[in-house]
């Protein structure tokens, strides 16, 4: 297996992020995450949100990442809104 250094990994991520930000035709991404409780959905959603915010939000004043869930408890766990709002 090929291992890379932390610096090489950071450089790769920075290059890929720069490439994505240059795309003129960025399309909306929708994800539906549904599995049983206790499997790490909230952690996954938090990681995706951080990635999106760190990559695009500083470049724009728009709301980039909207998180919704069907119940108030679920929205609390992921700092989102209920779907019906």
LUMKOLVEX-410515 format. One line per field, with one value per atom (N, C-alpha, C, O, CB): residue number from 0; residue in one letter; atom name; x, y, z. Coordinates in steps of 0.05 Angstrom, whole numbers, plus 5000, padded with zeros to 4 digits. Atoms other than C-alpha are relative to their C-alpha. Glycine has a CB too. Layout:
BEGIN
fimar: c(NUM	...) $
gunu: c(A	...) $
bake: c(CA	...) $
px: c(X	...) $
py: c(Y	...) $
pz: c(Z	...) $
This chain:
BEGIN
fimar: c(0	0	0	0	0	1	1	1	1	1	2	2	2	2	2	3	3	3	3	3	4	4	4	4	4	5	5	5	5	5	6	6	6	6	6	7	7	7	7	7	8	8	8	8	8	9	9	9	9	9	10	10	10	10	10	11	11	11	11	11	12	12	12	12	12	13	13	13	13	13	14	14	14	14	14	15	15	15	15	15	16	16	16	16	16	17	17	17	17	17	18	18	18	18	18	19	19	19	19	19	20	20	20	20	20	21	21	21	21	21	22	22	22	22	22	23	23	23	23	23	24	24	24	24	24	25	25	25	25	25	26	26	26	26	26	27	27	27	27	27	28	28	28	28	28	29	29	29	29	29	30	30	30	30	30	31	31	31	31	31	32	32	32	32	32	33	33	33	33	33	34	34	34	34	34	35	35	35	35	35	36	36	36	36	36	37	37	37	37	37	38	38	38	38	38	39	39	39	39	39	40	40	40	40	40	41	41	41	41	41	42	42	42	42	42	43	43	43	43	43	44	44	44	44	44	45	45	45	45	45	46	46	46	46	46	47	47	47	47	47	48	48	48	48	48	49	49	49	49	49	50	50	50	50	50	51	51	51	51	51	52	52	52	52	52	53	53	53	53	53	54	54	54	54	54	55	55	55	55	55	56	56	56	56	56	57	57	57	57	57	58	58	58	58	58	59	59	59	59	59	60	60	60	60	60	61	61	61	61	61	62	62	62	62	62	63	63	63	63	63	64	64	64	64	64	65	65	65	65	65	66	66	66	66	66	67	67	67	67	67	68	68	68	68	68	69	69	69	69	69	70	70	70	70	70	71	71	71	71	71	72	72	72	72	72	73	73	73	73	73	74	74	74	74	74	75	75	75	75	75	76	76	76	76	76	77	77	77	77	77	78	78	78	78	78	79	79	79	79	79	80	80	80	80	80	81	81	81	81	81	82	82	82	82	82	83	83	83	83	83	84	84	84	84	84) $
gunu: c(X	X	X	X	X	X	X	X	X	X	X	X	X	X	X	X	X	X	X	X	X	X	X	X	X	X	X	X	X	X	X	X	X	X	X	X	X	X	X	X	X	X	X	X	X	X	X	X	X	X	X	X	X	X	X	X	X	X	X	X	X	X	X	X	X	X	X	X	X	X	X	X	X	X	X	X	X	X	X	X	X	X	X	X	X	X	X	X	X	X	X	X	X	X	X	X	X	X	X	X	X	X	X	X	X	X	X	X	X	X	X	X	X	X	X	X	X	X	X	X	X	X	X	X	X	X	X	X	X	X	X	X	X	X	X	X	X	X	X	X	X	X	X	X	X	X	X	X	X	X	X	X	X	X	X	X	X	X	X	X	X	X	X	X	X	X	X	X	X	X	X	X	X	X	X	X	X	X	X	X	X	X	X	X	X	X	X	X	X	X	X	X	X	X	X	X	X	X	X	X	X	X	X	X	X	X	X	X	X	X	X	X	X	X	X	X	X	X	X	X	X	X	X	X	X	X	X	X	X	X	X	X	X	X	X	X	X	X	X	X	X	X	X	X	X	X	X	X	X	X	X	X	X	X	X	X	X	X	X	X	X	X	X	X	X	X	X	X	X	X	X	X	X	X	X	X	X	X	X	X	X	X	X	X	X	X	X	X	X	X	X	X	X	X	X	X	X	X	X	X	X	X	X	X	X	X	X	X	X	X	X	X	X	X	X	X	X	X	X	X	X	X	X	X	X	X	X	X	X	X	X	X	X	X	X	X	X	X	X	X	X	X	X	X	X	X	X	X	X	X	X	X	X	X	X	X	X	X	X	X	X	X	X	X	X	X	X	X	X	X	X	X	X	X	X	X	X	X	X	X	X	X	X	X	X	X	X	X	X	X	X	X	X	X	X	X	X	X	X	X	X	X	X	X	X	X	X	X	X	X	X	X	X	X	X	X	X	X	X	X	X	X	X	X	X) $
bake: c(N	CA	C	O	CB	N	CA	C	O	CB	N	CA	C	O	CB	N	CA	C	O	CB	N	CA	C	O	CB	N	CA	C	O	CB	N	CA	C	O	CB	N	CA	C	O	CB	N	CA	C	O	CB	N	CA	C	O	CB	N	CA	C	O	CB	N	CA	C	O	CB	N	CA	C	O	CB	N	CA	C	O	CB	N	CA	C	O	CB	N	CA	C	O	CB	N	CA	C	O	CB	N	CA	C	O	CB	N	CA	C	O	CB	N	CA	C	O	CB	N	CA	C	O	CB	N	CA	C	O	CB	N	CA	C	O	CB	N	CA	C	O	CB	N	CA	C	O	CB	N	CA	C	O	CB	N	CA	C	O	CB	N	CA	C	O	CB	N	CA	C	O	CB	N	CA	C	O	CB	N	CA	C	O	CB	N	CA	C	O	CB	N	CA	C	O	CB	N	CA	C	O	CB	N	CA	C	O	CB	N	CA	C	O	CB	N	CA	C	O	CB	N	CA	C	O	CB	N	CA	C	O	CB	N	CA	C	O	CB	N	CA	C	O	CB	N	CA	C	O	CB	N	CA	C	O	CB	N	CA	C	O	CB	N	CA	C	O	CB	N	CA	C	O	CB	N	CA	C	O	CB	N	CA	C	O	CB	N	CA	C	O	CB	N	CA	C	O	CB	N	CA	C	O	CB	N	CA	C	O	CB	N	CA	C	O	CB	N	CA	C	O	CB	N	CA	C	O	CB	N	CA	C	O	CB	N	CA	C	O	CB	N	CA	C	O	CB	N	CA	C	O	CB	N	CA	C	O	CB	N	CA	C	O	CB	N	CA	C	O	CB	N	CA	C	O	CB	N	CA	C	O	CB	N	CA	C	O	CB	N	CA	C	O	CB	N	CA	C	O	CB	N	CA	C	O	CB	N	CA	C	O	CB	N	CA	C	O	CB	N	CA	C	O	CB	N	CA	C	O	CB	N	CA	C	O	CB	N	CA	C	O	CB	N	CA	C	O	CB	N	CA	C	O	CB	N	CA	C	O	CB	N	CA	C	O	CB	N	CA	C	O	CB	N	CA	C	O	CB	N	CA	C	O	CB	N	CA	C	O	CB	N	CA	C	O	CB	N	CA	C	O	CB	N	CA	C	O	CB) $
px: c(5017	5000	5018	5039	4981	4984	5024	4991	4967	4996	5006	5027	5011	5033	5011	4990	5033	5002	4988	4981	4996	5055	4976	4959	5026	5021	5007	5001	4980	5001	4997	5035	4990	4976	5029	5009	5024	4969	4956	5013	5029	4953	4986	4967	4992	5011	4939	5002	4984	5014	4997	4967	4980	4969	5029	5020	4923	4973	4958	5000	5026	4862	4997	4976	4994	5001	4879	4998	4982	5025	5002	4890	4972	4961	5021	5027	4824	4979	4961	4993	5019	4787	5001	4981	5006	4997	4816	4988	4975	5030	5012	4795	4970	4957	5009	5029	4724	4990	4968	4992	5009	4719	5001	4987	5016	4998	4738	4978	4974	5027	5021	4681	4978	4968	4988	5020	4631	4972	4953	5002	5026	4574	4997	4994	4995	5003	4570	4970	4953	5011	5028	4506	4993	5011	4994	5009	4464	5004	5000	4970	4996	4481	4979	4977	5029	5020	4426	5008	5014	4971	4993	4441	4977	4966	5027	5019	4392	5014	5023	4974	4985	4424	4980	4968	5023	5019	4380	5009	5010	4972	4993	4403	4990	4981	5031	5009	4386	5016	5038	5002	4988	4403	5027	5031	4982	4974	4473	5021	5041	4995	4980	4510	5018	5036	4985	4982	4542	4990	5006	5026	5011	4495	5007	5016	4970	4995	4503	5030	5036	4993	4971	4579	5006	5021	5017	4996	4577	4989	5002	4986	5013	4530	5017	5021	4972	4982	4575	5025	5034	5007	4976	4636	4995	5010	5012	5007	4601	4995	5004	4975	5006	4575	5026	5029	4982	4974	4645	5015	5027	5017	4986	4675	4987	5002	4999	5014	4622	5005	5012	4970	4995	4628	5028	5033	4992	4972	4703	5008	5026	5018	4993	4706	4986	4999	4993	5015	4651	4991	4991	4977	5013	4620	5017	5006	4993	4985	4678	5000	5006	5029	4999	4673	4973	4971	5008	5027	4599	4984	4989	4986	5018	4546	4975	4958	4992	5024	4495	5000	5021	4998	5002	4469	5008	4996	4971	4989	4509	4990	4984	5030	5007	4490	4976	4977	5024	5024	4419	4995	4996	4976	5005	4405	4972	4963	5021	5027	4335	4996	5010	4980	5007	4305	4970	4957	5017	5029	4234	4990	4966	4992	5010	4231	5018	5041	5000	4986	4252	5025	5046	4983	4977	4298	5023	5046	4992	4980	4334	5013	5037	4988	4988	4343	5019	5039	4978	4983	4372	5027	5048	4987	4974	4426	5018	5042	4994	4983	4449	4998	5008	4991	5003	4432	4987	4997	5027	5014	4382	4972	4965	4999	5028	4309	4982	4991	4994	5018	4248	4993	4992	4974	5005	4230	4976	4976	4996	5024	4161	5001	4982	4977	4997	4187	5004	5007	5023) $
py: c(4977	5000	5025	5025	5000	4975	5071	5019	5027	5012	4981	5117	5027	5029	4991	4973	5192	5016	5009	5015	4984	5244	5018	5022	5017	4982	5291	5024	5034	5009	4977	5349	4993	5010	5009	5008	5311	4997	5005	4973	5003	5295	5027	5031	4984	4973	5368	5014	5027	5016	4988	5390	4988	5003	4995	5012	5340	5011	5017	4970	4990	5364	5029	5037	4998	4972	5437	5003	5019	5015	4999	5424	4992	5004	4981	5009	5386	5021	5026	4973	4978	5441	5023	5033	5009	4979	5493	4993	5010	5007	5008	5453	5001	5010	4971	4999	5446	5028	5033	4985	4972	5520	5014	5034	5015	4988	5536	4990	5002	4993	5011	5495	5021	5033	4974	4980	5541	4988	5003	5010	5012	5491	4981	4957	4984	5016	5468	4994	5012	5014	5009	5428	4995	4990	4975	5005	5420	4971	4953	5007	5027	5359	4995	5010	4996	5008	5324	4972	4954	5000	5026	5267	4992	5009	5002	5011	5223	4979	4959	4988	5018	5189	4988	5002	5015	5014	5137	4973	4955	4999	5026	5080	5000	5020	4994	5002	5055	5018	5027	4971	4983	5096	4989	4965	5004	5007	5096	4991	4979	4978	5009	5084	5023	5018	4989	4978	5153	5019	5034	4989	4982	5191	5029	5044	4997	4972	5256	5007	5030	5004	4995	5250	5003	5021	4977	4998	5238	5027	5040	4977	4975	5297	5024	5043	5003	4979	5342	5002	5024	4995	5000	5322	5011	5027	4971	4990	5335	5030	5045	4985	4972	5402	5017	5038	5005	4986	5423	5002	5023	4986	5000	5403	5020	5036	4972	4981	5442	5029	5046	4994	4973	5503	5010	5032	5002	4993	5503	5005	5021	4979	4998	5495	5023	5038	4974	4980	5541	5025	5046	4987	4978	5585	5025	5047	4991	4975	5634	5016	5040	4994	4987	5650	5013	5027	4980	4991	5668	5007	4997	4978	4993	5700	4983	4987	5029	5017	5647	4978	4970	4988	5024	5590	4977	4972	4996	5021	5532	4973	4956	5001	5027	5473	5002	5014	4988	5000	5463	4971	4952	5010	5027	5404	4999	5016	4994	5004	5379	4971	4953	5006	5026	5321	4999	5020	4993	5002	5294	5007	5013	4973	4995	5306	5021	5025	4974	4980	5359	4989	5002	5013	5013	5311	4996	5002	4974	5005	5292	5026	5027	4986	4974	5365	5011	5024	5020	4990	5381	4987	5000	4993	5015	5327	5010	5008	4971	4992	5355	5031	5040	4985	4971	5429	5008	5025	5014	4995	5429	5011	5020	4976	4992	5445	4976	4957	5024	5021	5401	5003	5026	5000	4999	5383	5017	5030	4972	4986	5414	5030	5044	4990	4971	5484	5015	5039	5006) $
pz: c(5000	5000	5000	5011	5024	5002	4985	5021	5022	4972	4979	5045	4992	4981	5027	5006	5037	5026	5046	4980	4975	5088	5004	4986	4998	4994	5122	4982	4972	5030	5018	5080	4972	4960	5000	5027	5015	5000	4980	4992	4998	5038	5000	4985	5025	4999	5054	4973	4964	5021	5026	4987	4980	4964	4990	5018	4950	5005	4986	5004	4993	4987	4991	4981	5030	5009	4973	4970	4960	5010	5029	4899	4991	4972	4988	5008	4894	5007	4991	5014	4992	4932	4980	4972	5028	5020	4885	4973	4961	4997	5025	4825	5001	4982	4993	4997	4851	5000	4989	5025	4999	4865	4973	4969	5020	5027	4793	4981	4960	4988	5018	4764	4997	5016	5011	5005	4731	5004	5009	4972	5000	4733	5024	5021	4974	4976	4805	5004	5005	5026	4997	4814	5029	5045	4983	4973	4876	5007	4991	5002	4990	4917	5022	5041	5011	4980	4956	5010	4994	4989	4988	5004	5019	5034	5015	4981	5042	5016	5006	4985	4982	5102	5019	5036	5015	4983	5136	5007	4991	4985	4988	5180	5029	5039	4997	4973	5249	5019	5012	5010	4980	5311	5010	5011	5023	4988	5340	4980	4988	5019	5020	5275	4990	4974	4976	5007	5269	4979	4967	4991	5020	5223	5007	4989	4998	4992	5263	4995	4987	5029	5004	5260	4970	4963	5012	5029	5185	4989	4973	4986	5009	5174	5009	4993	5011	4990	5217	4983	4976	5029	5017	5176	4973	4962	4998	5026	5110	5001	4984	4989	4997	5135	5003	4991	5025	4996	5158	4974	4967	5021	5026	5091	4981	4968	4988	5018	5052	5009	4992	4999	4990	5096	4997	4988	5030	5003	5096	4971	4965	5013	5028	5021	4986	4971	4986	5016	4995	5015	5004	4988	4986	5049	5002	4998	5027	4998	5058	4974	4974	5008	5026	4983	4993	4973	4979	5008	4985	5025	5047	4984	4978	5028	5000	5017	4998	5002	5009	5020	5031	4972	4984	5051	4982	4961	5012	5017	5023	5009	4991	5001	4990	5067	5018	5039	5015	4985	5091	5010	4994	4984	4988	5138	5010	5026	5023	4991	5149	5010	5002	4977	4989	5187	5006	5008	5026	4996	5199	5028	5031	4993	4973	5274	5014	5006	5017	4986	5323	5014	5015	5021	4987	5361	4980	4986	5013	5021	5297	4991	4987	4976	5009	5277	5022	5015	4994	4978	5346	4998	5002	5027	5001	5337	4978	4980	4997	5023	5270	4995	4975	4975	5002	5282	4973	4958	5002	5025	5225	5005	5027	4983	4999	5211	4994	4981	4981	5008	5207	4971	4960	5018	5028	5136	4993	4972	4989	5007	5139	5004	4998	5017	4996	5157	4974	4974	5019) $
